[in-house]
């Protein structure tokens, strides 16, 4: 009897420790997640809920790094809710995407399945119609390397020189390219090089808690979805950052906002073509010392005034000069 209890007790402890916790309670230090109570690197399951109690995502960490299968749920149109329907699933190993990946239609049916290493598709991928029948099987080990793309996130994380130069071509991304807790970084390419997000509910590039960042010469857009639901994702999101320069970029919408600036200052947008965004060309939100100069705005929002909108900021927070605004509202979009 005593031996049986000794066996059961460790099992109970393991089960108790495996209960998922809210990801927002963890402490982020240098990209690693620590438990707020023990202050140790966290290993275990996590989740994050939106208002209404439905999940935004769920997954697990091992020694503070993402590990195993992570599920992102599709967001509703108001950004404060979740549909409870899966958007995509990625498999992580040692904090990086490496393994089985699935994407889903807006109504919940599986859309595609295959293997990713970083943002690079590997081997056979299967694409499905909504009724479950196979639309296409593609071998990414035998396709044009431009269609596979680079591990852009890895290039940013491992950079020590301050300059990340992407080769020309089309580079596809399943998740946002994240510049977080960085300083003195210049992301540049040959003019016209495209970064195309396959995730129609996310920004193409996200800059968070960073300073002295430059994005130059990129064409940023979203991959046309296989069905005509609205694309909610924008092109560039800047949050809690300062001294950010967006230079000579083509920000092609079919999404919500060309550039979102939230709780940031000293952001400059110069010589860019910002067009076909469903809500606004630029959103300035609780931010100041913004410069918008020598840009062209076309078909943003429902009127020409929507090239620039404010939340908890005002026109006094923005310096504008030599911007071209085409007075054509956006009628049809993804």
C-alpha positions in Angstrom: 0.0 0.0 0.0 2.8 2.4 0.9 4.6 1.6 -2.3 1.4 2.4 -4.3 1.0 5.8 -2.6 4.6 6.6 -3.5 3.9 5.9 -7.1 0.6 7.8 -7.2 1.8 11.0 -5.5 4.4 11.9 -8.1 1.8 11.3 -10.8 -0.6 13.7 -9.1 2.1 16.3 -8.8 2.9 16.0 -12.6 -0.8 16.3 -13.5 -1.2 19.3 -11.2 1.8 21.1 -12.7 0.6 20.5 -16.3 -2.5 22.7 -15.8 -2.3 25.5 -18.4 -1.7 29.1 -17.1 -2.3 32.5 -18.7 0.6 33.5 -20.9 0.2 37.1 -19.7 1.3 36.1 -16.2 4.7 35.0 -17.4 7.7 37.3 -17.3 9.6 37.9 -20.6 13.4 38.4 -20.3 15.4 38.4 -23.4 12.8 36.3 -25.3 12.6 33.7 -22.6 9.6 33.1 -20.4 9.9 32.9 -16.6 7.3 31.9 -14.0 6.2 35.0 -12.1 6.2 33.1 -8.7 9.3 30.8 -8.9 11.3 33.2 -11.2 12.5 30.1 -13.0 12.3 29.3 -16.7 8.8 28.1 -17.4 8.0 24.7 -18.8 4.3 23.8 -19.3 1.1 24.7 -21.1 -0.2 28.3 -21.6 -3.2 30.1 -23.1 -4.4 33.6 -23.7 -8.1 34.6 -23.8 -9.8 37.5 -25.4 -12.8 39.3 -24.0 -15.7 36.9 -23.8 -13.5 34.1 -22.6 -12.6 32.6 -26.0 -9.0 31.7 -26.7 -6.6 33.9 -28.7 -3.9 31.2 -28.6 -2.7 28.1 -26.7 0.6 26.2 -26.6 3.5 25.2 -24.4 7.0 26.2 -23.3 10.0 24.2 -22.5 12.8 25.9 -20.5 11.3 29.3 -21.4 11.0 28.7 -25.2 8.0 27.8 -27.3 7.8 24.0 -27.8 5.4 21.7 -29.4 2.1 22.6 -31.1 0.8 26.1 -30.8 -2.7 27.1 -32.0 -3.8 30.6 -33.0 -7.5 31.3 -33.1 -9.2 33.5 -35.7 -10.1 37.0 -34.4 -13.4 38.7 -34.9 -13.6 42.1 -36.6 -13.6 44.1 -33.5 -10.1 43.0 -32.3 -11.5 42.4 -28.8 -13.2 39.2 -29.5 -12.3 35.8 -30.9 -14.4 33.5 -33.0 -13.1 30.3 -31.3 -12.2 29.0 -34.8 -8.6 27.9 -35.5 -6.6 30.2 -37.8 -3.3 28.2 -37.9 -1.2 25.8 -36.0 2.6 25.8 -35.9 5.0 23.3 -34.3 8.0 24.8 -32.4 11.3 23.3 -31.3 13.7 25.2 -29.1 11.7 28.4 -29.6 11.6 28.2 -33.5 9.0 27.0 -35.9 10.1 23.5 -37.0 7.5 20.9 -37.8 3.9 20.3 -38.8 1.9 23.4 -39.7 -1.8 23.7 -40.6 -3.9 26.6 -41.8 -7.7 26.9 -41.6 -10.6 28.5 -43.5 -12.6 31.2 -41.8 -15.4 28.7 -41.2 -13.0 26.2 -39.5 -12.2 23.7 -42.3 -8.6 22.7 -42.8 -7.0 24.7 -45.7 -3.4 23.5 -45.9 -1.0 21.2 -44.1 2.7 20.7 -44.4 6.1 21.3 -42.7 7.8 24.6 -41.9 11.3 25.4 -40.8 11.2 29.0 -39.9 9.2 30.5 -42.8 10.5 27.9 -45.2 8.1 25.3 -46.5 9.7 21.8 -46.7 8.6 18.8 -48.6 5.1 17.9 -49.6 2.3 20.4 -48.7 -1.4 19.5 -49.2 -4.0 22.2 -50.0 -7.7 21.4 -49.4 -11.1 22.6 -50.6 -13.6 23.4 -47.9 -15.4 20.1 -48.4 -12.2 18.3 -47.4 -11.2 17.2 -50.9 -7.6 17.8 -52.1 -7.1 20.9 -54.2 -3.3 20.6 -54.8 -0.2 18.7 -53.5 3.0 20.6 -53.9 6.6 19.6 -53.3 8.5 22.6 -52.0 11.8 20.8 -52.2 11.5 21.0 -56.0 10.2 24.5 -56.4 11.7 28.0 -57.0 13.5 29.1 -53.9 11.8 32.5 -54.2 8.5 30.9 -53.5 9.9 29.2 -50.4 11.3 32.4 -48.8 13.9 33.0 -46.2 14.0 32.7 -42.4 13.8 36.5 -42.0 13.1 36.3 -38.3 16.3 34.3 -37.8 18.3 36.8 -39.8 17.0 39.6 -37.5 17.6 37.7 -34.3 21.2 36.6 -35.2 22.3 40.0 -36.6 25.1 41.7 -34.8 26.1 44.3 -37.4 23.0 46.5 -37.3 22.2 46.0 -41.0 20.0 43.1 -42.3 19.8 43.1 -46.1 17.3 40.8 -47.8 18.0 39.5 -51.3 15.5 40.6 -54.0 12.5 38.5 -54.8 9.2 37.4 -53.1 9.5 36.2 -49.5 6.5 34.5 -47.9 5.7 34.6 -44.2 3.2 32.7 -42.1 3.5 34.8 -39.0 4.4 38.5 -38.4 8.1 39.4 -38.7 8.8 40.7 -35.2 11.3 43.3 -34.2 11.1 43.3 -30.4 13.4 44.8 -27.8 15.8 45.8 -30.5 17.9 48.9 -31.1 20.0 50.3 -34.0 18.6 47.9 -36.7 18.3 48.7 -40.4 16.2 46.2 -42.4 16.8 47.0 -46.1 16.4 45.4 -49.5 16.5 46.2 -53.2 13.5 48.3 -54.1 10.5 46.3 -55.1 11.4 43.2 -53.0 8.2 41.7 -51.5 7.3 40.3 -48.2 3.9 38.6 -48.5 2.1 37.5 -45.4 -0.1 34.4 -45.8 -1.8 35.3 -42.5 -4.6 37.7 -43.4 -5.2 38.5 -39.7 -1.8 39.8 -38.8 0.5 42.7 -39.6 3.4 41.9 -42.0 6.0 43.6 -39.7 5.6 44.3 -36.0 8.0 46.6 -34.1 7.6 46.5 -30.3 9.6 48.2 -27.6 12.4 49.1 -29.9 14.4 52.2 -30.9 16.4 53.5 -33.9 14.8 51.1 -36.4 14.7 51.7 -40.2 12.6 49.7 -42.7 13.6 50.6 -46.3 12.6 49.7 -49.8 10.0 46.9 -49.1 6.8 46.0 -50.8 4.6 44.7 -48.0 1.2 43.0 -48.6 -0.9 40.0 -47.8 -1.5 36.9 -49.9 -4.9 36.8 -51.6 -7.1 34.5 -49.6 -8.8 31.5 -51.3 -12.1 32.9 -50.3 -13.5 36.5 -50.2 -13.5 37.2 -46.5 -12.1 40.5 -45.4 -8.4 40.7 -44.7 -7.9 42.3 -41.2 -4.2 42.5 -41.2 -2.2 45.7 -41.8 1.3 46.2 -43.1 3.4 47.7 -40.3 2.6 48.0 -36.6 4.7 50.1 -34.3 4.1 49.9 -30.5 5.9 51.4 -27.5 8.9 52.4 -29.7 10.8 55.6 -30.7 13.0 56.8 -33.5 11.4 54.6 -36.2 11.9 55.4 -39.9 9.8 53.9 -42.7 11.4 54.8 -46.0 10.5 54.2 -49.7 8.1 51.3 -49.0 5.0 50.2 -50.9 2.3 49.3 -48.3 -0.3 47.5 -50.3 -3.3 46.9 -48.2 -6.2 44.5 -48.7 -6.0 44.9 -44.9 -6.9 47.4 -42.2 -4.0 49.9 -41.8 -0.9 50.8 -43.7 1.0 51.9 -40.6 -0.3 51.7 -37.0 1.6 53.9 -34.5 0.7 53.1 -30.9 2.2 54.7 -27.8 5.3 55.7 -29.8 7.2 58.9 -30.7 9.6 60.2 -33.3 8.2 58.0 -36.1 8.9 59.1 -39.6 7.2 57.9 -42.8 8.8 59.2 -45.9 8.5 58.6 -49.7 6.1 55.7 -49.3 3.1 54.5 -51.5 0.3 53.6 -49.0 -2.8 52.3 -50.6 -5.9 50.0 -50.5 -6.2 49.8 -46.8 -9.7 49.3 -45.5 -9.5 51.5 -42.4 -6.7 54.1 -42.9 -3.4 54.8 -44.5 -1.8 55.7 -41.1 -3.3 55.4 -37.6 -1.8 57.6 -34.9 -2.8 56.3 -31.5 -1.6 57.9 -28.3 1.6 58.9 -30.1 3.5 62.2 -30.8 6.3 63.7 -32.9 5.2 61.9 -36.0 6.5 63.0 -39.4 4.7 62.1 -42.7 6.5 63.5 -45.7 6.6 63.0 -49.5 4.2 60.0 -49.5 1.4 59.0 -51.9 -1.9 57.9 -50.4 -4.6 56.1 -52.6 -7.8 54.3 -51.8 -7.5 54.2 -48.0 -10.7 53.9 -45.9 -14.0 55.2 -47.1 -13.0 58.7 -47.9 -9.9 60.8 -48.7 -9.8 61.9 -45.1 -9.0 58.4 -44.0 -5.5 58.6 -45.2 -4.7 59.6 -41.6 -6.8 59.0 -38.5 -6.3 59.6 -34.8 -7.1 57.9 -31.5 -6.1 59.8 -28.3 -3.8 61.9 -30.6 -4.5 64.9 -32.7 -3.3 66.7 -35.8 -0.9 68.7 -33.6 1.1 65.5 -33.0 1.9 65.1 -36.7 4.1 67.1 -39.0 3.0 66.7 -42.7 4.6 67.9 -45.9 4.4 67.2 -49.6 1.9 64.3 -49.4 -0.2 63.3 -52.3 -3.8 62.2 -51.5 -5.9 60.6 -54.2 -9.6 61.2 -53.4 -10.9 57.8 -54.3 -12.7 55.7 -51.6 -12.0 52.0 -51.3 -15.2 50.2 -52.4 -14.1 46.6 -52.9 -11.5 44.8 -50.9 -10.6 41.5 -49.3 
